[in-house]
Amino acid sequence: MEYQEQLDKLESFFKAGETNQQKLGVEFEHFIVEQSSWRAIDYREDDGIEDILEELAQKGWEKNEENGHLVGLTSQQAEVTLEPGGQIEASSHPQKEIKKLEEVYSTFLTDLIPILDKKGYYLITTGYQPKSKIDQIEWNPKQRYQIMSNYLESKGSCAHNMMKGTAALQVALDYEDESDFIHKFRIANALSPLFAILTDNAPVFEGEVYPQQTVRTHIWDNTDPARTGIIEEAFAEDFGYRKYAEYILTREPILLKSNDQYLATGDQTCREIFEEDELGSEELEHILTMVFPDVRLKHFIEIRMTDSIPPDLSWAMVALYKGLFYDQQNLERLYQLVEGFSLEEVLAARKNSMVDGLDAMLGDYKLIDLAAQLLEWAKVGLSDSEVDYLEPLADIIDSKETLADQIKSKLQAGRTEAFKRDILNLYLEGE
């Protein structure tokens, strides 16, 4: 397949994702840990992740298996999948109303929590595994993860930390047309350092208090620079579907699926591979998921830099994105705002936020001051019934302390039990 035909295929794929629905998709990643020790629960151990999924399937979820192993579940409104270190990801089908997303997630928790209680486990939300170290965590049996682990290990010192030790909240946004995509994608990339620091919820890295901020940013920067971080092309004057297609085709897909088996593709780029092979819809969807930038495009725009955070703050971030990106006035003034930021300033903010936290500068703005301004704009873009979702985010901005900051203070003061209470989130029916 000629290069121009490959570009055309991707461009057509992106165009097919255009919609004026203005729905939101949300993916919640969690860790399951033992209550007594806080160690990570492995996939294959007795009462491990596979056994948990088996019991969850008995509540009406449909099983998804790979090579005889249960690796996921599906319902009419959501999906449950596994990340490499056994992190449980719950994904809601896109919805227009935050309340509906909340109901779907609540159903998942209502099914799961009694199973975990019976086994003596906690479900927790944090950006990084709080107790077990990476070499102590078992890989789940998905074949693709073994290939990815071998490949990425050669690209960055934190590749396995990313795969087995991190957890995130990811939010998907619709785009109406190419112009709308360009605006939203550039804004999301420019504000990515702000979204990351606002939700910093990883006080511990490899069993020790992390001395800086946003450990997931550090981890992604040391995973594979060719497929992570800020997409610099988003700041080009000619950015659009084709420019993003060029970005994808110059990346290495790591692996491809053939006859229900995954095959490593080594250092071949997508462009090189599909000069000989057909770039069909399955292949298209696959190669789009094999890049891990802060913001990426499929049939939706996915904002990926938010740590796994407690539900109330999760809904606050969902509301922030909705109020900013789905209100036309806000979208226009956001675009005018980020047009004033150079790529160099965004990259500097990303780097400096890991040291200076909320006091880091993005252009002429402190991140904390910019966050306060965006919060006020978001309130205008939301209905009266959804504005209240923003309150936990307002608390962080008012206090000028991230969740990680708050927990580190207690850990450094020797208040380990207080740390556990803060990081722990039990979702019991009725609470």
N, C-alpha and C positions, 0 to 999 in steps of 0.2 A: 504494500500500500504506500503510495507516494506521500511525502511529508505534508503537502498541501491538503491531501484528502484526509489525513489524520487530523489536521487542524480543523477542517470542515466538520468532521465527525464530532469533535469535542465542542465546537461552537454550536452545532445543532443541538447537542445534548443540553448545554447550558440554556439555550433559548427555550427548550421544551420545559424547563423548570419555572418559567415565568408565570406568575399568578398575582392576582390582586386580592387574594384571600386574607392576607395579613394574619396568618396563623403562627403559633409558636410551638416549637418542639423542644423538649427538655430531656436531658440524659443525666441521671444521678448515679455517681459511682460511690461505693461504700466498701469499707473493710469489715470483715467478721473476725472478731477476736475472742479469745477465751476470757471469761469474766475474772477468774482467779489470777491469771498471769499476764493477760493482755497480749499474749503471743498470737501470731496470725494462724488462722485455721487453714490447713492445706486441703487440697482437692481430694486426695486418695485416702486420707486417714479415716479411721472409724469415726462416724458422725461428722465427716468432713463435708466439703462443699458439694460433692456429688450427692451425698446422702441428703443434704439440705434441699437440693433441687428436686430430688425424688419425692420428698415429702411435700414440697410446694406443688409439684405436678398433681398430687392427689386432691388439690383444692380447685382443680378445673383448668390448670394451665397445660397447654399442649407441649409435648417434649420435642426438643431439637437435639439430635444425636450426631456424633462424628466418630467413626470407627468403634462403635459400641459404647462410647462414653456419652453421658448426658452433659451437654455443654450450654444449653440455653432453653428458654421457655417462651411461649407466646400466648397471649390472650387476645380478646377482641380489641382491646384498647392500649396494650402495652407489650413490651418485650423485655425479657431478662437475658442478659448475656454475661460472659465471663471475660475479664481482662487476664493477662498472663499470670499474675500472682494470685489469682482467685478472687480478685475484687469483683463484687457484684454490681452490675450496671442495670438500672431500670430505666427504660426509655418509653415515654408516653407518645402515642400518636399525636400529631399536631392538632392543636385546639386554638380557638380564637380567645377564649376566656381563661384567665389564670385560675379561676375557681374550678373550672373543669379539669385542668391539669392537676390541681391540688387533690381533687376527688380520685383521679386515676392513681396518683402516687399513694394516697391514703389506703386504697384497696390493696395495693402491693404490700404495704407495711402491715396491714391487718392480717394478711395471709402469712407473712414471713415471721413476724415478731414472736408469736406463740411457739413456733418451731425452734427458734433460737433460745427462748427462755427455757424450754424443756431441756436443751442441751447444755445450758450454762454458758451461752455466748452473748456477746453484745454486737449490735450493728452500730458502727461509728462513722462519722463524716469528718475527715481531716485530709489535708492535702498530701500528707506522707505517712507511711506506716509508722505508728507511734512506738512500737517496741521491737518487733522482730527485725533483724538485719537481712539484707538482700540475699546473702548466701544461705540463710536459714529458711527461706520461703521456697516452696516447691512450685515448679512450673505446672500449669494445668495442661491437659493432654492435647490441646489443639495443635495439629501438625504445623500450621502456619507460624505459630509462635516460636517453635524451635528454630525454624529457618530464619525468622526475623532476629532472634536473639544472637545467632551466629553472625549474621550480617552486621547488625548494628554494633555489636561488641567491638568490631574493627574500626568503627567510625567515631565513637565517643566514649569517654571514661564513665559516663553516667547512664549508658544505654539500658543496662539491666535495672538500675534504680528507677528509670522511667517506666519500664515495662511492668515490674513487679511491685514497686513501692509507692507509686503515685495514684491519686484519685482526684477527679475533677467534677465540676458541674459544667455541662455544655448546653448551649442554647442555640437553636436554629431559627433563622428568620427568613421569611419569604422576600422575593424581589419581583417587581412588576415588569421590568424590561431592562435592557442593558444599561441605560442611564441610571436607573434606580439601583441596579447592582453596583455600578461604579461608585456611586455616592456612598452607599452603605458599607461597601467593602473597604473603601479608603478610610472612612470614618472609624470603622472598627479596628483597622490596623493602627491608625494613628493613636487611638485611645487604649490600645491593648495594654500598655504599661500601667495605666490607671486602673483598668478592670482587674489586673493581676494583684496590684498592691491593696486595693480595697477589700479583696477577699482572701488575703494572706491568712491561711489557717494551717500552717505547717511549722509548728514551733520546734519540732524534733526531726533530726536527720541522722539515721543510722544509730539510734539509741542515745544521742547526745543533743542537748539544747543547741539549736542552730543559731550561730552568732549574728547572721545577717537577716535579710528579708527575702520573701518570695523564693523559697528553695526550689519550687517547680520551674521557675524561670531559669535558675542556674542549671537544673537537671536537663531541661530541654536544650539549653545552649551547649551542653556537652553530650548530646545524643547523636545527632547527625546534622551538621550545619547546612547541608544541601537541601534538607526537607523540613527544617524547623524555623522558628522565629518569625520575624516580620517579613512579609513578602514585599521586597523592595520594588518589584514591578508595579505594585499598587499606586506608587507615587509618580509613575511616568505619565506624561501628558497623553500618550496614546493607549493608556490602559483600558482594557475591556475584555470581553470573552476570549478574543484571539490571543491577547497577551497572556492571559491565565493559561490558555491551552499550550502556549509555548513553554511556560513554566513547567507544566505537567510533563510534557513530552521530553524535556531535557533531564528529567529525574529518572532514577533507577527504580523499577517497581519491586525489587527485592525477590518477589516470587509471583508465580502465576498458577492458576488452577487448571488441571487437565485430567479428564476422566476421574473426577472426584479425588484427585491427589494434587498436592501442592509441589511445585518444582521451583528450586532456586534459580534465579536469573542472573546472579552475579553482578558484574559491573556494567551490564548492558542497559542502555537507556530505553525508555518506552519508544522513542522514535526509532531506535535501531531494531528493537524486537518486532515492531509492527510494520517494518518495511517488508517483512516476509510473512507475517501472520495477520489474520483478520482482526480488526479492532471492533469487536461486537459490543453489545450493550453490557454484557456481564464483565467483559474486560475493561470497558470504560468505567463502570462503577468501582471496580477493584482498584485501578490505578489512581483514582481520585481519593481513595481512602489510604493510600500508601504514602501520602505526604502528611506531615504533622505540624503545619505552621500555626501561629497564634489564631489565625482566622483562615478558613478554607471554604471552597465552593464545591458543592455537588449540585443537587436540584434545590439547594437552599444555601444560605450563608451560615456557617457554623462558627460561633465565637467560643474559643476553647481554653482561655487562660484563667478562668475562674476556678479556684480550689474547690474541692468538696467541702461544703459548708452546711451548717444546720438548716433545717427546712425554712425557718422564718427568714433567714438571710438569703436563702436560695430564691424564695418568692420575691424578696426585695430586689434582687438582681434581675429576675425575669421581668418585674414591673419596670425597672429602670430601662431595660432594653426596649420594652414595648412602648413606654412613654416617649423615648427618644427617637426610635427608628420608625415607628408607625404613625407619627404625627408629622404632617408635611411641613408645618412651620418649624418644628424642631429639627427636622432633617435638613432643611435649608440653612438654618443658622449653625447647625453642627458642621455642615460642609464648609461654610464660610470660615468657621473657627479653625478647622484642621487644614484648610488651604494655607493658613498662616504658619503651619509647622513644616519645616523641612524634614526630609528623610533622616538627615543627620541628627536633628533634634529629637526625633522619635526614638532613634536607636540609642541616643545618649540617655534619654529618660528611662528606657528599658534597663540599661546597664546601671544607671545611678540609683534607680529605685531599689535595687538589691542591697544597696548600702544605706541610702538616705531615707528609704521608705516613703511615707506620705509627704515628706518635705522635699523630695526630688523635684526637679524642674522639668516641665515640658514647654519649650519655648519660653514665654515670659510668665508662665503660670506655675505656681506650686501645685503639685498633684492634689493635695488636700483642698486647696481653694477651687481648683477646677471641678473636683468632685461635688463640692457644695453648689456650684453653679449648675452643673448637670442635673443634680437632684431637683432643683427648683424648676428647671425646664421640664423634667419628666413629669412633675406634678400636673403641669398644664396639659400634658399630652395624654393623661389617663382620665378615665371616668371617676366619678365620686366614689364608686364602689371599690375601685382598685388602688386609689391613692394611699390608703392605709397600709398596703403591702410594703411601702417604702420605709416605714418607721425604723426597722432594725438597721437599715443602711444609714439613716439619719443619725442614729445613736453612735455608729462608728465615726461618722464625719464630725459630729459634735465633740466626741471624746478625743479625737485624733489618735486613736489607738486601734490597731487591727486586732482580730481575734488572736493571732499569733503573739502579738505584743502582750496582750492581757495574760495569756497562758504562760509565756516565758517569765513574766514577773513572779508568778506564783512558783514556778519550778525553781527559779534562781533563789527564791526565799525558802526553799525546802518544803514547799506545800504541795507534795506529790498528790495527795488525795484530792485537793482542790483542783489540781490540773486534770485529774481523771474525771471529776464531776463536770468540769467545763467542756472537755472534749467529747464526753459521752453523750449520746443522744438516743434515748430509748423512745420508741414510738409505740406506745401501748394504746390500744383502742380506748377512746374516751378521754385521753390526755391531750 
